[in-house]
Amino acid sequence: VKRNEGHNVRPFVLSRSFFAGSQRYGAIWTGDNEAKWSHLAIASPMLLGLNVGALSFVGADVGGFFGNTDAELMTRWMQAG
């Protein structure tokens, strides 16, 4: 990532695809998920697996991207994420 001369500003890079060494340059997003309990259940193991691969800045769509979440599911997403 090339910095601007005279400025200490880096761009924010968010990607769903990555390669060896990507943890140095940006955040990883797991992609669109649904507002379902099953997607909440698989999000944590997926994020932890990425952490084992040295990708520490990872995340999922809190609450889900597709569908409408209910209050209980949204509360659990907020607690987890």
C-alpha positions in Angstrom: 0.0 0.0 0.0 1.5 3.2 -1.1 1.2 6.2 1.2 0.6 9.7 0.1 3.7 11.9 0.3 3.5 14.0 3.5 0.4 12.3 4.8 0.2 9.4 7.1 -3.1 8.1 5.6 -3.8 4.6 4.4 -6.9 3.5 2.5 -9.4 1.1 4.1 -9.3 -2.1 2.2 -12.2 -4.6 2.7 -12.2 -7.8 0.7 -13.9 -11.2 0.5 -10.9 -12.8 -1.2 -7.4 -12.8 0.1 -3.9 -14.3 -0.4 -0.9 -15.1 1.8 0.2 -11.8 3.4 -3.2 -10.1 3.1 -3.4 -9.6 6.9 -0.9 -6.7 6.4 -3.1 -4.8 4.1 -6.8 -5.0 4.9 -9.8 -6.5 6.5 -11.5 -9.7 5.4 -15.3 -9.9 5.2 -17.0 -13.3 5.1 -19.6 -12.2 2.6 -23.3 -11.9 2.6 -25.2 -14.0 5.1 -28.8 -14.5 6.0 -30.7 -13.4 9.1 -30.9 -17.0 10.3 -29.7 -18.8 13.4 -27.8 -21.2 11.3 -25.7 -18.4 9.8 -25.0 -17.1 13.3 -23.9 -20.6 14.3 -21.4 -20.9 11.4 -20.0 -17.4 11.6 -18.0 -17.9 14.8 -16.1 -21.0 13.6 -15.5 -19.4 10.2 -14.0 -16.2 11.8 -11.9 -18.2 14.3 -10.6 -20.4 11.5 -9.5 -17.2 9.7 -7.8 -16.1 12.9 -5.8 -19.3 13.0 -4.6 -18.3 9.6 -3.2 -15.0 11.0 -6.1 -12.9 9.6 -7.1 -11.0 12.7 -9.2 -8.2 11.2 -12.2 -10.3 10.0 -15.9 -9.9 10.3 -19.4 -10.9 9.2 -22.6 -9.0 8.5 -24.0 -8.5 12.0 -27.7 -9.3 11.9 -27.5 -10.8 8.4 -27.6 -9.2 5.0 -30.5 -11.1 3.5 -33.8 -11.4 5.3 -35.3 -9.7 8.3 -33.9 -10.5 11.7 -36.0 -10.7 14.9 -35.1 -9.0 18.2 -33.6 -12.1 19.8 -31.4 -13.0 16.8 -30.2 -9.4 16.5 -29.4 -9.3 20.2 -27.3 -12.5 19.8 -25.5 -11.1 16.7 -24.6 -8.0 18.7 -23.3 -10.0 21.6 -21.2 -12.1 19.3 -20.0 -9.5 16.9 
